[in-house]
Every structure is written in structure tokens, then in C-alpha cells.
Amino acid sequence: MKPNVSVVMTVFNGESHIDTAIPSILNQTYSDFEFIIVNDGSTDSTFELLKEQEKKDRRIIVLDPGRLGFAKALNHGISKAKGKYIMRQDIDDISYPERFAKQVKHFEENPNVGVIGGYSILVDENRGERYNRMPPTSDNDIKRAMAKYIPFAHTIASFRKEAWDQVGGYPEAGNLVDLRFWLNIAKKDWAFHNIPSILGEHYVYGGSFWHKSFKYADRQKDLATVQKRVIKELGLPYWMYVYPIGRSIYRYMPKNIKKFTRRSVGGSRERDL
């Protein structure tokens, strides 16, 4: 019998985080899922540790296709998924026990919704911040927010496999594959929702593969480029171009000014913890 949900996680050299995400997935109150973990060419002991986890729980499926890169590895894992709902998870983050139950319930009650996220705790070691991130919850507000920032924590996002099929999977770009993916799904007229409940924790730190791979200035430049596409392709008001243009200034601001700007001009709803 096919599971209703497929959890898909990619890992590159994640031996130090094996005990972070995996227990939080296996301890979900919703149990009808398979857990696909793609070892993306790790050169440390990640693969061996993942195989040990696979032996402990029949829901875990470890794939070892070699080094593909983030987007290709995600697409490889999802192509093997049997569930109609795909739950994303990063190796160094945590999902709270009720996450799957809440997101599946929301999908089943809202057949027009293609992507569901939620509130999350963001721990940013680079900026010394810890706060509850509360992105917009309604479709219109989420899509407008895409012109300002990324309104889903990718690590706790979920989507219908049908939507993934329709857009041909994640775009195989070097950066911002999540925002590019959401844009493609939005153009297929799927609605977006965020559940107003804290569903997990996301950690930002300098030692992560993502932060080591992309320079901050390049990330801001790429984000501005994709935000311009969002405004154009979703037909958002022209005045919203002020947000991607402002990225060129934002990247040079002191940390405390960035926080103020993010929460005031950017409209990001956050509550310090």
C-alpha cells in the first residue's frame, strides 16, 4: 500500500547532524509516510550512518546516486516518492511532532492549495538572533511577499507531487532553487498557504554547506533577480520593484539596521525569543 506522504531529504557530508532531523521525522504523530534520504555524494561517514538508520526503521529509504547537487538530488528523491504529498526536511533542522498531521489535514481540506508552509523558529548564529518567523498565511499575501523575501521556510515546506510534476521538478539552478520552484508552481495557478502554527526550527550558521557555497553579496544579487521575475511573471504592482532594487543597499547595512529594515520596510513578521 502506498504511503500518503513522502519525506525527502538530501544530505552532503552531514555526519554531525544525523541525530538532528531524523528523530524529529520518525517521532511524528502522523505515521503514514516513507522517508527518502538522498546521500548526495558525501565524502565523510554520512552514508554509513544513514544505512544504520535505515536498518532501524522500515520507513527510511537511503538512495546513493553519487554527487548530483542540491536541486538534482531533490528531484532524484522525489522521482522515487510514492506519496501524493511531499514533505521537505533538511538534515540540520527540526520538525515538530504535529507538523505532518497539520499539513496533511490542510491539504485534504483545501484541494486548490499546492504548497503549505508554516511558522518556524529561526536561529541565526551569524547574526545572533533567535525569533519566531511568522510569514503571511493567505495565498495573495504570500505571493506578494515573494517580491520581498522567501515566504516559506523550505525545510518545513510541503507540496503536492502533482504540482512538482506539472513544473518539471525543481529548477536546476545554483541558488534559490526554492523561490524559483515556488514561482513556477504559482504560475500553474496553485494556491499557497502557511499554517499559523510553529512547525519546526531552522538553523542558520556559517559552517553550513549553503553558506559556504554562496557569498552573501551574490545571494543578495540572485535574490533581487528572482524577485524581479516574481513581480513580472505574477503580475504584481510595478511599485514593488522597489524591493529587489533595495537589495543592493540592504546587503551593506549593519546587522541591527537590517533587522529593523526587514521588520518595517520589508514587512517580515518576527517575534524575538
Phi, psi and omega in degrees: 000132181289140175288155179283332186233141171239122175269130182235125181226136174251148183222129171232114180051057183251029185302327183282354182241012182304325183266015179267289186283318190303312178300325181292334176281314183292340180263018177294146177289335176268123191248355183276071181212160167249151185239098182268121179242120181261114175280108188269062175071034180301145179250001177258209183268015183306311185299315180297319179293322178294321179296327176295320178294322180299324180291335184275336185217121185295343180283342182276131177234115181262125177250144183224072185277358187094183184285114180247330190096158190306304185295314180296322180295318176300312181298323178297314180296316182293327179297336179268353186289141179259342183283158177272345176244131179256125176254122177276153177200136174260150186297332185255018178237177185229137171255135178285155189304328183269001186305304185298317181301317181291318182288320177297315179302318181293320176300313186291334178273348184224080185295346179272354183271126182260334183224134178229129173240215180178183175285157179209160172269123178252124178248106183255098181291332180294323182255357181066038182240147173219118184207161175273115180269124186237081181291167178303154183253338183265156184304308183298316182292324179295315183292325175291325179293336179298341176280349183249317184201182179269111189275012174231135167282108188305325184293341176241017179278153177223154180205161178284136177298330177302318179293319177300316179299317185298326183262003179077025177084188177293137174293135185274064178264164181282338186211156175055040180295332181290310181297322177296321179294314179299319180300316180297321179291320179301324181289348175265011174071022171281144176275154178242139175224150167242132177281128182283059181210143180287117186255349181178186181233136180240130184249131178245123182208152186298335183276357181291153181300321182298315181288331178283339186271333186232127176291146184304314181298322179292322178298316180295321178295315179296320180297317178299320180297314181290324178298323176297321176297319179303311182299315182290310189281338176261002177065038180281162182303143182298329182297342181289351175297346178299332182289307177295327177296321181294343179301327182293337177267319185304321185295342180262358183285149172297158185304317182292328178287324177299317180300314179297314181297318180300320186272340181258286181297317182285339177075019179283124180273116183220145177232118181298145180241000000 
